[in-house]
Amino acid sequence: MTLHPSSLALALVVALAAGDATAAASPPAATPPAAAHLGQGVGVVRAIDLPGGSVTLQHGPIAALGWPGMTMPFKVKSATALKALKVGQTVAFTVQDADAGPLILVIRAR
């Protein structure tokens, strides 16, 4: 059996289109969750909200997250860590840039 060149071209187009449809139907590759975005910072405690479980820090740039230095409140994973802090104290911290907002995972006096 001999295929006419136009039939062969049509078969190739159909096969390629079927491959594109299969690729479009497959789910996109998983992207790492925002939880994977961690940064290390150093800052000065400006306010502590024990009942709210947050601390306001004036911190320097956090390069791993692309953040400039600024003053902002942070939720803290363990509110008990706030009991050891004092306003005006310099601290080092690890922050997670999550979908729900930044969360301090570890904070300690320097």
Phi and psi in degrees as a GROMACS rama.xvg file:
@    title "Ramachandran Plot"
@    xaxis  label "Phi"
@    yaxis  label "Psi"
@TYPE xy
-111.249  130.468  THR-2
-93.5499  136.271  LEU-3
-69.9619  141.973  HIS-4
-52.4412  -37.2759  PRO-5
-69.2612  -32.0678  SER-6
-68.4669  -40.8222  SER-7
-63.2831  -43.2363  LEU-8
-63.1198  -41.4755  ALA-9
-63.5998  -41.8837  LEU-10
-62.8109  -40.0155  ALA-11
-64.5065  -44.1555  LEU-12
-62.2178  -43.3212  VAL-13
-63.838  -42.8399  VAL-14
-64.1352  -42.7679  ALA-15
-65.8411  -40.4452  LEU-16
-64.0328  -38.5363  ALA-17
-64.979  -39.3273  ALA-18
-64.1776  -40.5723  GLY-19
-64.6267  -39.1436  ASP-20
-64.9199  -38.4561  ALA-21
-66.0624  -43.3067  THR-22
-64.498  -39.124  ALA-23
-68.8314  -29.7129  ALA-24
-79.1607  -21.5485  ALA-25
-77.0741  146.997  SER-26
-67.3465  152.815  PRO-27
-67.648  157.705  PRO-28
-62.1668  141.398  ALA-29
-66.6256  136.667  ALA-30
-102.963  148.765  THR-31
-61.4928  142.166  PRO-32
-66.4568  157.654  PRO-33
-59.2047  -24.3608  ALA-34
-57.9975  -21.6224  ALA-35
-74.6835  -10.3305  ALA-36
-86.7734  102.358  HIS-37
-116.785  149.003  LEU-38
-143.447  156.406  GLY-39
-108.55  137.489  GLN-40
-140.149  164.099  GLY-41
-130.431  136.197  VAL-42
-158.512  -178.048  GLY-43
-116.861  132.175  VAL-44
-69.6776  124.154  VAL-45
-106.678  -27.4565  ARG-46
-160.205  151.091  ALA-47
-128.663  129.429  ILE-48
-118.258  87.5213  ASP-49
-60.0247  -49.7774  LEU-50
-61.646  -34.844  PRO-51
-84.7388  -10.6743  GLY-52
67.0927  38.6122  GLY-53
-138.337  163.106  SER-54
-138.304  139.944  VAL-55
-99.2485  125.27  THR-56
-120.661  141.877  LEU-57
-99.6239  105.451  GLN-58
-117.929  159.391  HIS-59
-79.4496  -178.325  GLY-60
-58.6086  145.142  PRO-61
-119.228  92.3066  ILE-62
-59.0625  -39.5981  ALA-63
-61.8811  -23.4782  ALA-64
-106.798  -4.53767  LEU-65
72.1156  26.2944  GLY-66
-95.4998  137.582  TRP-67
-79.1731  171.072  PRO-68
-65.7715  143.877  GLY-69
-167.58  173.378  MET-70
-112.901  126.572  THR-71
-158.422  155.528  MET-72
-83.0122  147.833  PRO-73
-130.47  136.353  PHE-74
-72.1731  149.827  LYS-75
-119.754  133.51  VAL-76
-57.9979  -43.2876  LYS-77
-118.687  105.333  SER-78
-62.4303  -22.4043  ALA-79
-64.9534  -25.7993  THR-80
-64.4439  -25.2808  ALA-81
-69.3894  -26.0745  LEU-82
-62.9766  -26.768  LYS-83
-86.2807  -4.79178  ALA-84
-96.6416  156.548  LEU-85
-133.493  145.187  LYS-86
-59.6524  135.037  VAL-87
93.4143  -9.7794  GLY-88
-79.6463  141.693  GLN-89
-85.1634  134.842  THR-90
-131.861  156.394  VAL-91
-112.165  144.047  ALA-92
-150.041  157.808  PHE-93
-113.62  125.528  THR-94
-119.503  142.986  VAL-95
-108.789  124.897  GLN-96
-90.5686  92.8598  ASP-97
-103.474  167.803  ALA-98
-59.2569  -34.3084  ASP-99
-80.5354  -1.24338  ALA-100
117.427  167.626  GLY-101
-64.9908  141.565  PRO-102
-134.512  124.094  LEU-103
-80.0107  122.412  ILE-104
-88.8111  -37.9285  LEU-105
-139.625  136.867  VAL-106
-144.026  136.275  ILE-107
-150.022  150.987  ARG-108
-67.7634  147.686  ALA-109
